[in-house]
Amino acid sequence: MGTPRSTFTGVQVLRFVAALLVVCSHVPTYLHARLDTSPADVPTGQIGVTVFFAISGFVAVVVTRRTPQPTAWGFLRRRLVRILPLAWAVMTVKLLMVVIAPATLERTSTSPTYIALSYLFLPGRGPDEVVEPFYTVTWTLSFELLFYLVVTIALATRTDPFRLATIVFTGLAVASAFRGPEGWPTWQFHANRFVLCFLVGMAVGAWALDRSTRVLVVRLAAIVALWLAVGAVAGASLPSLALLPLATVVLLVTVASEPLLGRRVGPVGRTLGDASYALYLTHPIVAPATVTVVAAVVSGAAAPVVAAIGALVAAISASVVVWWTIDRPATRLLQRRHRDRRTRGRRVSGR
């Protein structure tokens, strides 16, 4: 039995890789819209989202098990502080851009109710009749918040988070097999087998701390089997069926390789990992805008190549800047205010 690691630097870098995969899947769409290139479907985005969800499950287990007497509100508050400020900020920026520079955006149709639901991360049907949020990539945050809510309820009721999550997400995954391909009610949004990714991460997180390999194998086998069964019933393609097994292997290998990766990952890798959330949220604004600028100054066969490279570089660079100047300071400020309130509360009660 190995000694559990105190940090998982490799997982941080894996966050960045997952975010970059999502960006790479969206760049061809931006090129097609602005440079009239041939449509291209790059499936790396689904891989990135699958890995993202698995990492969230991993982190939730590691954090709750390492925190002495974790509280439901403490866990939820930390997650909300980490997610909400930047998400709301980019949504607001997009709203402003709809008015100021709509040509730089992919989708500009909206309505007040639709926007309100998007800010609350609740599923809503937009003016184009598609059930997805106003700021499209935040659809994943709706699932993340559902997962955090399940963990919060488990902590509040002193239930094993993995056990409760297994019950809830197994039900949602099974229900997804019977959901119609289109026109399904908005309330069925979370009936999606992708929720099983959280369970994979939780299983790997538990193993990272207790190294109970037998339990890990049983859990992962059951989760992957359910994923394949539900996908087969729903008529999923072979590449789609391979998503969760691939994410499982990638996360498990990354965690198992931490003794090697932890020594090799430098400050650049850690910074990119820290900025991965900002990369995921800001690239739908930065990358299309970059392509628009390149399209205006570069022509010919070189334009798509220059635009694609420029979009990736700009998105990564902007994410680091946003993390350094906005995301990290805002998170630290909110955390510090909470600690100050707790300190004042203890002083008052001690008088």
N, C-alpha and C positions, 0 to 999 in steps of 0.2 A: 504493500500500500504506500503510495507516494504522499508527500506532504502537500497539503493544499496551498496554493499560491495566494499571496496577499494582494497581488494586483494581476490584471489580465490585459497586458499591453497589446497582445496580439488581437484580442477582441476589439480594441479601440481602432486598430488599423483596419480590421475587417469591416467596421462600420463605414469607413471611408470608401473602401472598395465597393461595398453594397450601394452606397449613394452614387458613386461614379458610374456604376452599371446602369442605374436609373437614368442618369444624365445622358449616357451614350444611347439609350433606347429612344430618347426624345429628340436628339439632335437631327436625325433624318427627317422628322416631321417639320422642324423649323426650316430646314433646307428646302424641302418640297414646297412649303408655303411661300417662301421669299425668293427662291432661286429657280423654282420650277424644275427641280431635279426629280428623277424617277422615285415614286413612293418606295420606301424600304421599311420592312418590319423587322426591327432588331429586338429579339426577345430577352435581352439582358435585363430589362426592367423588372420582369417577373422574378428573375433570379435574385435581383437586389432586394426586392420587397420581401421575398421569402426569408432571406438571410436576416433582414432587418427585424422581422417579427420574431425569429428565433433568438436573436440577440436580446430583444426586450424580455423574453421569457427567462433567459439566462441571467440577466442583470437583476430582475425582480427577485429571483431565488437567492442569489448571492447577497444582495442588499438586505433582505429581510432576515436571512439566517445569521448574518454577521452583526446585525444591529441588536444590542441587548434590549430585550423586551420591546420589540417593534410595535408601534401603535398604528391603528388603521388610518387615523387622520395624519399622522406624521408621514406615513408612506405616500398617501394620496397628495398631500401638500407638496412634498418634494417633487413628485412627478408633474403636478400641475405647474409648478414654478419653472420646471425645466422645459415644458412643452408650450404652454399658452402664450407667453409674451412674444416670442419670435413669430409664432404662427399667426397671431392676431396682427402683428406688424406687417407681415407680407401680404395678408389679405387686404389691409388698409391701403398699402401701396398699390395693389392691383386696382382697387376701387378708384383711386386717384388717376391711375393710368387709363382707365376706361374713359374718363372724362378728358384727360390731357393728351394722351397719345394712344388711341385705340388701335392704330395700325401696327403697333409693336406687339400686340397680344394675339393669342390664338382664339380665344373665346371672349366675347364682350357682352353677349345677351344675358340679362339678369332681371331680377324682380326683388322688391323689399323683403318679402317672405323668404325667398330663396337665400338671400344674403344673411338674414337673421339665423336661419337654420345652419348655414355654413359656419357662422361665427360660434355657434353652439355645438358644432361637430355632430349634428344630427342629420340623418339622411333626408334629402329633399330632392324632388324632381324639378329640374331646371326648365327654363323656357324651351329648350330643345328636346324636352321629354326624357332626358337621360338622368338617372338617379346617381348623381355625383355632386360634390360641393362646388361652390363658385370658384374657389382656388383649387383646381382639380387634384393636385398631388396630396392635399390634406385628407383625402379619403382614407388613407392609411391611419391617420391620427384618430379617426372615429373608431377604428378597430383597436388601436393602442389604448385609448381611453376606456373602452369596454373591458379590455384585459385588466387595466389598473383598477377598475371598479370591482371586478371579480376578486382580485387579490385583496382589495380593501375590505370587502365583505367577509372574506375568509379570516382576515386578521381581527376584524371586529367581533366575529362569532367564535374566534379561537378554533378555527378549522384549518386543516392543512391546505394551503393555497393550491398545491398541485391537485389534490383530490377534488376540490370544488371546481377548479378550472377544467379538469377532465370531464366532469359531469356536464358543465355548461357547454363547453366547446365540442364535445362529442355530439350533443344534441343539435347544435348549430350546423356541424359538419354533415350529419345525417340528413338534416332538413334541406341542405343545399342540393342534395341529389335529386330532390323532387321539385325544385324551383324551376319555373318555366324559363326558357331562354330569353324572353323579352316581355315587357308589359307587366312584370310582376310587381306586387304592391311595394310601396316604399318601406314598410316595416320589415320586409324580408331582406333588407340590405345586408345585415350581419349574418345571414344564413349563408356562410361561405366556408369552404373547407380550408381556406388559408388560416383560419383560427387555430388549426392544429399545429402551425409553426410555433406558436407560443408554448405549446406543451413540449415540443422537442427541445426548445431552449431551456425550459424549466428542468427537464430531465437531465440535460447536460450540466446545468448549473448545480444540481444536487450532487451529481457525480464529481464535479470539480472540487467539491468541499468534503465529501465523505469517501470518494473513490470506491463506491459499491458497484463494481462492474456488472455483477449479475443482475442487479435491479435495473441498471441502465439499459442493458441489452433487452430485457423483458419489456420495459417501457417503450423504448424506441421501436422495437419490433411491432408492438401493438399499435402505436401511433401511425407508423408508416403503412401497416396493413390496412388500417381504417382509411387513411388517405387514398390508397390505391383502390380500395373497394368502392368508396364514395365516388371517386373520379371515374371509375369504370361504369358505374350505374348512370352517371351523368353524361357519359359519352365523351370524356376528356381525351385530348390527343396524347400521344406517347410523350412528347416533350413536356407537356403540362404535368403528366403523371410523374415525371422524373424530377420535378422541382423540389419537392420536400426531401426525397432521399439525397439529392445533391446538397441541399442546405444542411442537412443533418451531418453528412460527411465533412463538409467544409468547416462547420462550427466545431465539431468534435476534434478534428485534426488541429484546428487552431488552438483550442484550449489545451489539448494534450501536448502541443509543441511549445507551450508558453515558456518552459525553461530555456529553450533555444531562442525563441522570438523576443522574449523580454530583454535579452542582452543585446540583440541586434537592432531593435527599433530605437532610432534616435529621436531627438526633439522634433524633427520635421514630421516623422511618422505620427508621433503623439499629437502634434498640432493638427494635422490633417484629420486624425480621428476625432479630435475635439470639435473640429469645424464641420463634421459630416452632416449634422442635423441642419446647419445653416446652408450647406451645399444642396441638400435635398429640397429645402424650402425656397431658396432664392434662385435656383437655376431656371425655373420657368419664366422669370423676369429677365435675368441677365443674359442667358444664352440666346433667346430670340432677338433681344435688342442688339446683341453683338452681330448676329447674322444679318440683321437689317442694315447695320452700319457697313459691314463688309460688302454687302450687295450693292451699296451705293458708291463704293470707291474701287471695287475690284470687279473685273468682267472677264468673260471667257471661261475656258475649262478650269482655270486655277481657282475661280471664285468658290466653288463648293468645298474644295480642300482647305483653302485659307479660312473660310467661314467655319467649317467644322472644328479645325484646330483652335481657331480663335475663340469659339464658343466654349470649348472645354477649358482652355486656359483662363478665360475671363470668369467662368463660373467657379472654378477652383479658387482663383485669386480673390474674387469677391466674397466667397464664403469665409475665407480666413479673416478678411477685413471685417465682415459683419460679425463673426464670432468674437473677434478681439475687441471691437469697439461698441457692440450693441448686446449681443447674446450673453457673453460672459459677464460683463458689468451688470446687466439687468438681473441675471440670475443671482449673482453675489449680493446685490442690493436687497432683493426680496428675501433672501436667506438671512442676511444680517438683520433686517428689520424684524423678522420673526424671532431671532435669537434675542434681540434687544427687548421685545415685548415679553418674552418668557422670563428674562432676567428681572425686569421691572415687576412682573407678577410675583416672582419668588420673594423679592424684597418687600413688597407690600404684605404678602401673607406671613412673612416672618416677623413683622412688627407686633 
